[in-house]
Amino acid sequence: MIIEVFQDTICPWCRIGKKQLEDALASWSGEPVTLRSRAFLLDPGTPEEGRPFRESLMDKFGHNAIQLEAMFAQVAEAGAAAGLTFDFGRVTRSPNTQRSHQLLALTPPELQSAVTTAVYTAHFEEGRDIGALATLLDIAEACGMEREPLATRMAAGEGMAQVEADLQLAREARISGVPFFIINGKFSLHGAQPKEAWLRALDYIVQQEA
């Protein structure tokens, strides 16, 4: 079974959805599952240097500061239920996420989950700028990738064709929000689904394809 995971690395619900899917797979006794990360840009117009975090969200959602903090609290509560920490007080930038998707496109399959998790942690718990090449290289190196060869490949633009292919695939599938999951090319789930919902969905798909 192949599950394509459309996500953006600044999306808190993508982080929660990834964790809940992986928790479900850890307890599922069915056939082996391969996860494929697919790029999605929630804010494609973000400048390369990023934007101030709270200002960009207030502009996007039309929230005032009180409403924004309430939104953060809701996300933090949902994250805690999934075993994740969100520290929005440390986040100062809304980064351009194309470079982070480029990194994931260049990440070996066996490190995909670890690197993706580390990128989310860097942004949502540590307040690091995941739009900065140096930050991404630090993350990749900590996960076991070789820094200098990766830096050379990223500087040369390697991986960006895959990012654009993912974005085109999302457009063709009319995906307007993430997380979005496509299973075996024909079934789909949208949103951060709880573990139990995933287990039901996986069993249903197996039955449909029997």
N, C-alpha and C positions, 0 to 999 in steps of 0.2 A: 504494500500500500504506500502511496506517495501523497503527502500532504504539503501543498504549497502554502506558505505563510506570508501573506502580504502584510507588511508592517512598516512603521516609521519609528526611528529610534528616539524621537521626542514624544511619542505617544504613550501615556501612562497605561491606557487600557490595552495596548499591544503587549506591554511588559506583563501585565496581569494575565492576559490571554495566553501568552507563551508559557507562563508558569503553570497555569491550570491545565493546558494541553499536555505538558510534560508530566505533570502529576498523574493525569489519566493514563498516559502511555506506560508509566512505571508500574501500574497495577493491572494493565490490560493483558490478557493471556492469548490474544489473537495473533494474527500474522505479523511479521516484522514491518515496521513503519519507517519510512525515510522522510525526514523533514527537509524542505527546500525553502530557504529564505528568499523572499521576493521584495524588491524595493517599492516603496510608495512614499510620495512627498505630500505631506499635509499642507505645507506652506511653500510651494515651489518658488514664490517670489522673494523668499528671504535672501537678503544680500549675503555675500560670501563671509563677511565678518560677523554675521548674526545680528540680532536685535536685543535690546533690553527685555528681559523675560516677562516681567509683570506688565510692562507697557504694551508689549506685543499681544499678550493674551487679552488685556482689556480692550484693545483695538479690535481684535478678532471677534470676541464674544459680546462686546458691548457691556461688560461687567464693570461695576465700580470695585473699589478695593475690598469692601466687605463681602460682596458676592464672590469675588475671586478667592478669598480665604475660605469661604464656605465650600467652593468647588474643590479646593485643595484638601479640605478635611474629608470630603466624600471619597476622593480618590485614595487618600491615605487609609481610610477605614476599609475600603475594598481591598487595598493592597495588603493590609495587615491580615485580613481573613485568608488571603492566599499565601501568607508567610513572607511578604515583601515589605520593605521599608521605603517610604518616600519622605524626603526631607526637603520640602520646597523652599524652606528658609535659606538653603545654601545655593539654590539655583539662581543665577544672575543673568544668563544669556539664553535666548532662543536661537540655537545655532542653525545654520544651513546644514542639512543632514546628508547632502550628496556624498561628501567624503566618507562618512560612516558607512553608507551603502556600498561605496567603492571598496572599502576594507572588507566588508562581508562578502562581496563578490570574489575577492581574492583569497578568502579564508578557506583552507582545506575542509572538506565535509566533516571530518572527525573533530574539528575545532569550532564548527559553526555555532553550536549551542553555547559553548563557553565564552566565545568572543562576543556574541550577541548579548549574553547576560552581563558581561563585563562593561559593555558600552552603556547599557541601561543603568547599571549600578553607578558608573562614573557620572552620568547626567543627573539621575534622580536622588542619589544618596550623597554623592561627594561634591556636586555642583561644578564639575569640571566641564570645560568647553569641548564637546565632542565634535565640533566643527573644525577644530584645530588639528592639523596634521600631526604635530608633536604628541598631542594627547592620544590620538588613535594609534600611533606607533608604540607609545608606552603600553597601551592596553594590549596590543597584539603581541608585543615582546613578553609581557607578563603571562600571556596565555600559551607561550611556546613557539611563536613565530619568529623568524629571523628578521631583525629590525632593518638592517641596511639593504638587503635585497628587496624587502617590501617597500621601503622608502623610494627606491629607484623605480620600481614598477608603478607605484602610485603617482610619482612625479611625471612619469611617461604617459599617464592617463589610462593605464591598463585597468580593466575592470569596468570602465565607464560604459562601454558598449553593452555589457550585461545589465547594468543599471537602467540604461535607456530601454533595453528590450523588456525588462520587467515593467517599467512604466507604461510602455506601449501595450503590453499584455493586460495591465490593469485597465487601461482605457478601453480596449476591445471587450473586456469582460464587464465594462460599465461599473467598475468598483469605485464608489464615491467615499467610502469610509473604511477605516481599519481599526482592529485587526479583521482580516478577511481570509478565509481558508478554503482552498479548493482541493478536494480529495479525489484522487484518481482521475482528474480532469473533467469530472461531471457532477460531483456533489459539492455543495458549498455550505459553509457556516459563517455567520457574521457576528462579530462582537466577542467580548471576553466571556466565553461559555464556561460554566462551572464543570468540575471534574465529572460529576454524575451525568451531565448532559453530553459530554464527550463520549463517555462509555456507552451511553444509549445510541448515540449517532454512529459510533464505530461498529457496534453490533448490527445496527440497521443496514449499514453499507455492506457488510459482509453477507448478510442475508439476501440483499438485492442482487449481489453479484454472484451468488452461488449458482 
